[in-house]
Amino acid sequence: MLEEELATLAAAGGTAVVQAAGTDAWNGFRQAVA
């Protein structure tokens, strides 16, 4: 049960990153991580 919830959260997080990659926010995030 917990594993399914974690997988759902991970998928949602991955989707958010992919969507952010197409925006100006991605540049700021990328620079912050680097």
All heavy atoms as TSV, in Angstrom:
chain	resi	resn	atom	element	x	y	z
A	1	MET	N	N	0.840	-1.192	0.000
A	1	MET	CA	C	0.000	0.000	0.000
A	1	MET	C	C	0.876	1.244	0.000
A	1	MET	O	O	0.722	2.120	-0.825
A	1	MET	CB	C	-0.911	-0.048	1.231
A	1	MET	CG	C	-1.833	1.119	1.348
A	1	MET	SD	S	-3.421	0.640	0.651
A	1	MET	CE	C	-4.370	2.038	1.080
A	2	LEU	N	N	1.802	1.322	0.930
A	2	LEU	CA	C	2.698	2.477	1.012
A	2	LEU	C	C	3.554	2.571	-0.246
A	2	LEU	O	O	3.817	3.665	-0.743
A	2	LEU	CB	C	3.588	2.371	2.255
A	2	LEU	CG	C	4.599	3.500	2.454
A	2	LEU	CD1	C	3.876	4.839	2.586
A	2	LEU	CD2	C	5.452	3.242	3.681
A	3	GLU	N	N	3.973	1.427	-0.764
A	3	GLU	CA	C	4.801	1.412	-1.966
A	3	GLU	C	C	4.046	2.005	-3.152
A	3	GLU	O	O	4.630	2.721	-3.967
A	3	GLU	CB	C	5.243	-0.007	-2.281
A	3	GLU	CG	C	6.178	-0.570	-1.225
A	3	GLU	CD	C	6.369	-2.064	-1.364
A	3	GLU	OE1	O	5.684	-2.690	-2.190
A	3	GLU	OE2	O	7.199	-2.600	-0.609
A	4	GLU	N	N	2.751	1.721	-3.240
A	4	GLU	CA	C	1.941	2.263	-4.330
A	4	GLU	C	C	1.837	3.781	-4.212
A	4	GLU	O	O	1.903	4.489	-5.215
A	4	GLU	CB	C	0.548	1.643	-4.316
A	4	GLU	CG	C	0.546	0.168	-4.660
A	4	GLU	CD	C	-0.834	-0.448	-4.506
A	4	GLU	OE1	O	-1.797	0.281	-4.205
A	4	GLU	OE2	O	-0.938	-1.672	-4.679
A	5	GLU	N	N	1.683	4.267	-2.986
A	5	GLU	CA	C	1.581	5.712	-2.784
A	5	GLU	C	C	2.893	6.398	-3.139
A	5	GLU	O	O	2.895	7.463	-3.757
A	5	GLU	CB	C	1.196	6.014	-1.336
A	5	GLU	CG	C	-0.212	5.556	-0.991
A	5	GLU	CD	C	-0.528	5.701	0.488
A	5	GLU	OE1	O	0.329	6.220	1.237
A	5	GLU	OE2	O	-1.626	5.293	0.888
A	6	LEU	N	N	4.007	5.792	-2.764
A	6	LEU	CA	C	5.310	6.361	-3.098
A	6	LEU	C	C	5.535	6.366	-4.605
A	6	LEU	O	O	6.087	7.322	-5.153
A	6	LEU	CB	C	6.424	5.581	-2.394
A	6	LEU	CG	C	6.506	5.766	-0.886
A	6	LEU	CD1	C	7.568	4.851	-0.300
A	6	LEU	CD2	C	6.782	7.214	-0.519
A	7	ALA	N	N	5.111	5.321	-5.278
A	7	ALA	CA	C	5.249	5.257	-6.728
A	7	ALA	C	C	4.411	6.344	-7.391
A	7	ALA	O	O	4.844	6.974	-8.355
A	7	ALA	CB	C	4.835	3.884	-7.233
A	8	THR	N	N	3.213	6.580	-6.862
A	8	THR	CA	C	2.350	7.632	-7.399
A	8	THR	C	C	2.987	9.000	-7.210
A	8	THR	O	O	2.992	9.828	-8.123
A	8	THR	CB	C	0.971	7.586	-6.712
A	8	THR	OG1	O	0.388	6.307	-6.947
A	8	THR	CG2	C	0.049	8.658	-7.261
A	9	LEU	N	N	3.556	9.235	-6.027
A	9	LEU	CA	C	4.214	10.513	-5.769
A	9	LEU	C	C	5.435	10.694	-6.667
A	9	LEU	O	O	5.686	11.788	-7.174
A	9	LEU	CB	C	4.631	10.602	-4.298
A	9	LEU	CG	C	3.499	10.784	-3.298
A	9	LEU	CD1	C	4.042	10.681	-1.887
A	9	LEU	CD2	C	2.802	12.125	-3.506
A	10	ALA	N	N	6.191	9.644	-6.867
A	10	ALA	CA	C	7.370	9.714	-7.723
A	10	ALA	C	C	6.967	10.035	-9.163
A	10	ALA	O	O	7.601	10.844	-9.836
A	10	ALA	CB	C	8.140	8.412	-7.669
A	11	ALA	N	N	5.901	9.418	-9.635
A	11	ALA	CA	C	5.430	9.676	-10.988
A	11	ALA	C	C	4.954	11.121	-11.130
A	11	ALA	O	O	5.244	11.784	-12.126
A	11	ALA	CB	C	4.302	8.711	-11.345
A	12	ALA	N	N	4.247	11.610	-10.122
A	12	ALA	CA	C	3.770	12.992	-10.163
A	12	ALA	C	C	4.946	13.955	-10.152
A	12	ALA	O	O	4.943	14.969	-10.865
A	12	ALA	CB	C	2.843	13.257	-8.983
A	13	GLY	N	N	5.956	13.662	-9.356
A	13	GLY	CA	C	7.142	14.512	-9.304
A	13	GLY	C	C	7.869	14.519	-10.636
A	13	GLY	O	O	8.319	15.564	-11.101
A	14	GLY	N	N	7.981	13.370	-11.254
A	14	GLY	CA	C	8.631	13.286	-12.561
A	14	GLY	C	C	7.870	14.066	-13.608
A	14	GLY	O	O	8.465	14.756	-14.439
A	15	THR	N	N	6.563	13.984	-13.566
A	15	THR	CA	C	5.732	14.733	-14.516
A	15	THR	C	C	5.921	16.230	-14.317
A	15	THR	O	O	6.032	16.981	-15.281
A	15	THR	CB	C	4.251	14.361	-14.338
A	15	THR	OG1	O	4.105	12.968	-14.582
A	15	THR	CG2	C	3.370	15.119	-15.313
A	16	ALA	N	N	5.989	16.665	-13.066
A	16	ALA	CA	C	6.182	18.082	-12.775
A	16	ALA	C	C	7.513	18.564	-13.323
A	16	ALA	O	O	7.607	19.671	-13.873
A	16	ALA	CB	C	6.088	18.330	-11.267
A	17	VAL	N	N	8.552	17.754	-13.201
A	17	VAL	CA	C	9.870	18.140	-13.710
A	17	VAL	C	C	9.837	18.247	-15.229
A	17	VAL	O	O	10.369	19.191	-15.808
A	17	VAL	CB	C	10.951	17.131	-13.256
A	17	VAL	CG1	C	12.267	17.384	-13.979
A	17	VAL	CG2	C	11.147	17.230	-11.751
A	18	VAL	N	N	9.191	17.314	-15.885
A	18	VAL	CA	C	9.104	17.342	-17.348
A	18	VAL	C	C	8.343	18.575	-17.814
A	18	VAL	O	O	8.744	19.242	-18.774
A	18	VAL	CB	C	8.441	16.056	-17.887
A	18	VAL	CG1	C	8.109	16.183	-19.366
A	18	VAL	CG2	C	9.359	14.866	-17.634
A	19	GLN	N	N	7.247	18.902	-17.133
A	19	GLN	CA	C	6.477	20.079	-17.510
A	19	GLN	C	C	7.278	21.349	-17.253
A	19	GLN	O	O	7.233	22.282	-18.046
A	19	GLN	CB	C	5.161	20.112	-16.742
A	19	GLN	CG	C	4.198	19.049	-17.199
A	19	GLN	CD	C	2.926	19.004	-16.368
A	19	GLN	OE1	O	2.857	19.567	-15.289
A	19	GLN	NE2	N	1.922	18.305	-16.865
A	20	ALA	N	N	8.015	21.393	-16.156
A	20	ALA	CA	C	8.812	22.571	-15.825
A	20	ALA	C	C	9.950	22.761	-16.825
A	20	ALA	O	O	10.408	23.882	-17.043
A	20	ALA	CB	C	9.364	22.452	-14.408
A	21	ALA	N	N	10.400	21.678	-17.441
A	21	ALA	CA	C	11.507	21.757	-18.383
A	21	ALA	C	C	11.164	22.648	-19.569
A	21	ALA	O	O	12.056	23.182	-20.217
A	21	ALA	CB	C	11.893	20.357	-18.859
A	22	GLY	N	N	9.904	22.822	-19.857
A	22	GLY	CA	C	9.488	23.653	-20.977
A	22	GLY	C	C	9.223	25.089	-20.579
A	22	GLY	O	O	8.739	25.872	-21.398
A	23	THR	N	N	9.565	25.469	-19.373
A	23	THR	CA	C	9.264	26.815	-18.909
A	23	THR	C	C	10.529	27.543	-18.484
A	23	THR	O	O	11.607	26.961	-18.376
A	23	THR	CB	C	8.309	26.765	-17.701
A	23	THR	OG1	O	9.002	26.159	-16.608
A	23	THR	CG2	C	7.049	25.978	-18.005
A	24	ASP	N	N	10.399	28.819	-18.223
A	24	ASP	CA	C	11.518	29.613	-17.731
A	24	ASP	C	C	11.938	29.163	-16.342
A	24	ASP	O	O	13.087	29.343	-15.950
A	24	ASP	CB	C	11.141	31.101	-17.686
A	24	ASP	CG	C	10.995	31.681	-19.089
A	24	ASP	OD1	O	11.633	31.143	-20.017
A	24	ASP	OD2	O	10.249	32.665	-19.231
A	25	ALA	N	N	11.023	28.591	-15.587
A	25	ALA	CA	C	11.344	28.115	-14.246
A	25	ALA	C	C	12.427	27.036	-14.297
A	25	ALA	O	O	13.208	26.890	-13.366
A	25	ALA	CB	C	10.098	27.586	-13.560
A	26	TRP	N	N	12.470	26.302	-15.401
A	26	TRP	CA	C	13.457	25.237	-15.522
A	26	TRP	C	C	14.874	25.783	-15.470
A	26	TRP	O	O	15.752	25.201	-14.860
A	26	TRP	CB	C	13.234	24.460	-16.815
A	26	TRP	CG	C	14.288	23.440	-17.049
A	26	TRP	CD1	C	15.226	23.435	-18.012
A	26	TRP	CD2	C	14.520	22.236	-16.283
A	26	TRP	NE1	N	16.016	22.321	-17.906
A	26	TRP	CE2	C	15.609	21.583	-16.851
A	26	TRP	CE3	C	13.905	21.677	-15.182
A	26	TRP	CZ2	C	16.091	20.379	-16.345
A	26	TRP	CZ3	C	14.386	20.488	-14.671
A	26	TRP	CH2	C	15.466	19.852	-15.257
A	27	ASN	N	N	15.107	26.923	-16.116
A	27	ASN	CA	C	16.456	27.497	-16.125
A	27	ASN	C	C	16.920	27.824	-14.714
A	27	ASN	O	O	18.047	27.541	-14.340
A	27	ASN	CB	C	16.499	28.743	-17.010
A	27	ASN	CG	C	16.367	28.409	-18.479
A	27	ASN	OD1	O	16.809	27.368	-18.910
A	27	ASN	ND2	N	15.741	29.281	-19.231
A	28	GLY	N	N	16.058	28.425	-13.915
A	28	GLY	CA	C	16.395	28.742	-12.554
A	28	GLY	C	C	16.639	27.486	-11.725
A	28	GLY	O	O	17.589	27.430	-10.932
A	29	PHE	N	N	15.803	26.488	-11.911
A	29	PHE	CA	C	15.960	25.241	-11.165
A	29	PHE	C	C	17.256	24.544	-11.551
A	29	PHE	O	O	17.999	24.089	-10.700
A	29	PHE	CB	C	14.759	24.326	-11.443
A	29	PHE	CG	C	14.889	22.970	-10.817
A	29	PHE	CD1	C	14.707	22.814	-9.454
A	29	PHE	CD2	C	15.195	21.857	-11.585
A	29	PHE	CE1	C	14.823	21.564	-8.854
A	29	PHE	CE2	C	15.328	20.612	-11.003
A	29	PHE	CZ	C	15.133	20.464	-9.633
A	30	ARG	N	N	17.546	24.518	-12.836
A	30	ARG	CA	C	18.754	23.862	-13.317
A	30	ARG	C	C	20.003	24.541	-12.767
A	30	ARG	O	O	20.941	23.875	-12.328
A	30	ARG	CB	C	18.773	23.882	-14.845
A	30	ARG	CG	C	19.897	23.063	-15.454
A	30	ARG	CD	C	19.850	23.111	-16.944
A	30	ARG	NE	N	20.100	24.482	-17.375
A	30	ARG	CZ	C	19.952	24.932	-18.604
A	30	ARG	NH1	N	19.520	24.115	-19.538
A	30	ARG	NH2	N	20.206	26.167	-18.907
A	31	GLN	N	N	20.005	25.856	-12.738
A	31	GLN	CA	C	21.147	26.582	-12.203
A	31	GLN	C	C	21.273	26.377	-10.694
A	31	GLN	O	O	22.383	26.288	-10.172
A	31	GLN	CB	C	21.027	28.071	-12.519
A	31	GLN	CG	C	21.218	28.343	-14.006
A	31	GLN	CD	C	20.982	29.792	-14.368
A	31	GLN	OE1	O	20.621	30.597	-13.509
A	31	GLN	NE2	N	21.179	30.128	-15.630
A	32	ALA	N	N	20.155	26.293	-10.000
A	32	ALA	CA	C	20.193	26.078	-8.556
A	32	ALA	C	C	20.768	24.701	-8.227
A	32	ALA	O	O	21.522	24.559	-7.270
A	32	ALA	CB	C	18.789	26.218	-7.971
A	33	VAL	N	N	20.431	23.705	-9.020
A	33	VAL	CA	C	20.928	22.348	-8.781
A	33	VAL	C	C	22.405	22.259	-9.139
A	33	VAL	O	O	23.183	21.639	-8.428
A	33	VAL	CB	C	20.112	21.317	-9.595
A	33	VAL	CG1	C	20.757	19.945	-9.522
A	33	VAL	CG2	C	18.686	21.273	-9.073
A	34	ALA	N	N	22.781	22.905	-10.207
A	34	ALA	CA	C	24.193	22.879	-10.646
A	34	ALA	C	C	24.994	23.747	-9.731
A	34	ALA	O	O	25.899	23.490	-9.094
A	34	ALA	CB	C	24.308	23.412	-12.070
